[in-house]
Amino acid sequence: MSEDCVPATPSDLPAAYAAVRAVTERLAAPLSAEDQTVQSMADVSPTKWHRAHVTWFFETFVLAPHADAYRLYDDTFAYIFNSYYEALGDRHPRTERGLISRPGIAEVARYREFVDEAMEDLLHGELRPGVADLVTLGLNHEQQHQELLLMDIKNVLSRNPLHPAYMAPDDLAEGAAPPQAGWIEHEGGVAEIGHRGRDFGFDNEFPRHRVYLSPFALADRPVTCGEWMSFMEDDGYRRPEFWLSDGWSVVMTQGWEAPLYWFRDADGGPWQEFTLAGARPVDPDAPVCHVSYYEADAFAHWTGKRLPTEAEWEAVATTSATGSNFLGTGVPHPRPAISTNALSGDVWEWTSSAYTPYPGFRAAPGAVGEYNGKFMVSQYVLRGGCCATPPGHARPTYRNFFPPGARWAFSGVRLAQDP
């Protein structure tokens, strides 16, 4: 069973469970105990915490209510490894996860093994109604944390002045130059967006519904680092006419002058960037990455174009190719586009759509209903997937979301324009 295919069929779940859990451990394997404990900023969680939290999810939502003989591994873990499920009780502050030196990584490994053994017993027995769906949600949830683990450890390692590599740089080879930028025309009209319900989908992808689109065109590849350098050379970070008021305030307060992880030596040489393979020169042909919604919107204004809505993006994506640079295909780092008309892969793409519920959205009952709905405010939608996304999550209906100032995700830009 491939880790990018998570079925809800009970007979397939044991193999899917083992595959997904193994990927998490493989991603953590290159990291020392010290690496796995650091929290470099409030939005970052330590690797150790990710490994334990996804385990707590299975223990809390599957084993405790549905495995009669199960006893909690440690009843204090609920407080430190609950992420945001308020209905389940008090939890440790997110900003202080890096202060949890104990349990250490060895104890977290034992916790994972304990829960895995109990899950194996459960999955090989007769499942109660709804349990297969909960396990499937848990596996997709763990895959989301695999991407978060890579996002977070990149931020952690970037703060080290030695610029240590998470992975060997051998796999991070230069690609071919991207194709000449073009446009994918869409005639507009009534379109249907949202998940069809045939396979797994997160609650925020439902229900499927109709939207009306005016005619538009979507760029057939993401914005490149070279194009972003042109924006920078034209003083894009110093010209308030391109920026939203709130974005300009952030630029001034935080001193942004380039995407996150870009830097220059003290002598002002060429731009370099920190990657999971260490520091390297910025590739002008690669998609620009680690930019906020504010930056994406400012760049679009500088070009005279705009960001697409999520409905526009999805309407084109349903008839477009899928990229191939996802988690498991080498060092997680954006590579130059190799073809046009591919809307998934390498970088998440900001849309101009606020993250709000679809018409008719209903959160699931109980604590698990806090999964997505409670975050539907003050954030923007990104589409497409990235170089750290599990392949099965790169579907046209997938709705990622971050606050407009967030930059540590593998986020980039695709432009849209009107006739």
Helices and strands as residue ranges (DSSP letters): G 10-12, H 13-28, G 35-37, H 47-58, I 59-63, H 64-66, H 77-81, G 86-88, G 94-99, H 105-123, H 131-158, G 169-171, E 183-186, E 189-193, G 203-205, E 209-213, E 216-219, H 225-233, G 236-238, G 240-242, H 245-254, E 262-263, E 272-275, E 278-281, H 293-303, H 310-317, E 348-354, G 367-370, G 373-375, E 380-383, G 391-393, E 400-402, E 411-412, E 416-417
